[in-house]
Amino acid sequence: MNIVSVKDLRKVYDDKPVVDGVSFSVKKGEVFGILGPNGAGKTTTLEMLETLRPIDGGSATIDGIDVAKNPDAIKRLIGVQPQTPAFQDKTTLKEVIELFAAAYGEKVDVLQFLRDVDLEEKAGNYVEQLSGGQKQRLSITTALVHGPKVFFLDEPTTGLDPQARRHLWDLIRTIRDKGVSVIMTTHYMDEAEMLCDRIAVMDNGKIVALDTPKNLIKALLKRGFKKTQQVEQANLEDVFIDLTGKALRD
Amino acid sequence: MNKSLYTILTFARINTRRFFRDRIAIFFGILFPLIFLFVFGGIFGNNSQANFHVSLINNSKSDFAKQFVDQLKKESAFKIDEDDKTLDAAKEKMVRSQIDATIILPDNFGAIDQATQTPKGQAEVYYTQNTQQSGQTMTTIIDGVFRDINKNITHAAEPFTVVGKQINQKSLTSFDYTFAGLLGFALLGMGIFGPVNVFPELKKQGILRRLSTTPLKVWQYFCSMAISQSIIGLVSIAVMFIVALTVFKLEVVGNVLVLVAFLVLAIIEILGIGLAIGGWARNERQAAPLSNIITFPMMFLSGTFFPRFLMPEWLQGATAYLPLTPVIDGIRYIVNEGYGLTQLGPQIGLMLGWTVVIYIIAFRVFRWE
């Protein structure tokens, strides 16, 4: 069942098409990755779906609701994780959750939401005392306070250490397993390969390929692609994790 | 509870708490206006009558001259300085405006006239081109002193005299004026510079943008700001009142509840200007100049630091309709003259009008990023 369907989506800045006829659909409980070099139109595509940018052409629906026509209803269906999460300082983690829930007019079990992202013991701390990874986790849980059906993440693991990245992957899988559809962008191919059920590769505002990671690799090999290097049994990241362990750091 | 109301109250509650945790915010919101209160209270607080700062050079050795000097020193309109020995030294001070004028008693002043057996002499008052008025006033005052002396010597009856009588009523002291202005200044500081400094930062960090992906409405956000700003503003003003009452002996005639209600309206009105500027500006470079262009003229033209009646008439007429003018006038009417809300109709009407206009603009120009 498709929860998100995008048809021929377009965005034009100064006569230059930034998103140029993008179409895809996302199933319920799927992690959908959007890859592409900087300036490919990934973030703009997300922002149109998030109601942050007006849609210049084409259409997008989430859970059957038209994004352009009913942004208020869409806002209640989606959770958004920005590229660099930031919170007003001198606010406790507890208050941050309260604020975001209140933005939806709701009152929630604050500690449960903090527990979900391993931040329960920091409930009384100010946000400025958190590390980058902890801020990411707090931001994720604030995006879920209202039980959204679609969760958008824009480069969620940029700047995180390998432990925090792995922890975030687990978190995203947990969210998916609860039936939430996840749409994310990333620059890390290993991340996309491990995490995403399907991937759209964008370039110059267009989708140039859309399939599961396995099929995309297969298709490439079928075209006769060969790596010049021998595939190694382990890489440097495996060494790093072996030396420093998988335990999450602050 | 209504969901919208819950949203507004939660944002207001946490925003207020954040203010009181932030030492820098407390400094600018509460201590900074207090510093101004002490500075201006220090300047205008002591209602001394010394209107003229005068250098006195007594070159005469007569008894009469000595008595005359003692008499002058008792005159409350003068602050007498006997440091200068020559007119040149005094002149230098006059040129620098350190003193208003110089009185010289020549060496023959008060010498006994052989013909009448009474003392006589002529005092000289020197003043500069810029202090003509003070010089002439002083000449008149000294003339009055001499007339009394002359009367005692000649015993001649004077057909026309004038006498000053104090009426049994207080007028506003300069501190009373200053205080209402300082409250206005504090309101400007919190209401305008608060959001103008905070919003661009929130936009830069993407905090407002993140909020815009939630169903939170601009009006809900503004309402929560208005509530917390009113609480913070009332606390700040209460502190100023306590200092003014205890240190500067401010006389309050009016009703405190009337004042609180009036101040809440004033805070909301002024905050709207800050919300409009901060909400419109994409960054500090847009916010800072615009807020200065709007705030500084208002600060000086609305009677914050000096009373508006000192302005030329055309300027008084024009500045009467500024958003801050009815606020300062109203505070003065309540605190010093005990006006009730009904008597403040013109002020409240003008403020409500501005509030509507300002918030319409603020809603229109608001940008989440």
Interface residues (C-beta under 8 A of the other chain):
Chain A: E50 T51 L52 D72 K75 R76 I78 V80 P82 Q83 T84 P85 A86 F87 Q88 D89 K90 T91 E95 E98 L99 F100 A102 A103 Y104 G105 E106 K107 H146
Chain B: K3 S4 Y6 T7 T10 F11 I14 R17 R18 R21 D22 L202 Q205 G206 I207 R209 R210 L211 S212 T213 T214 P215 L216
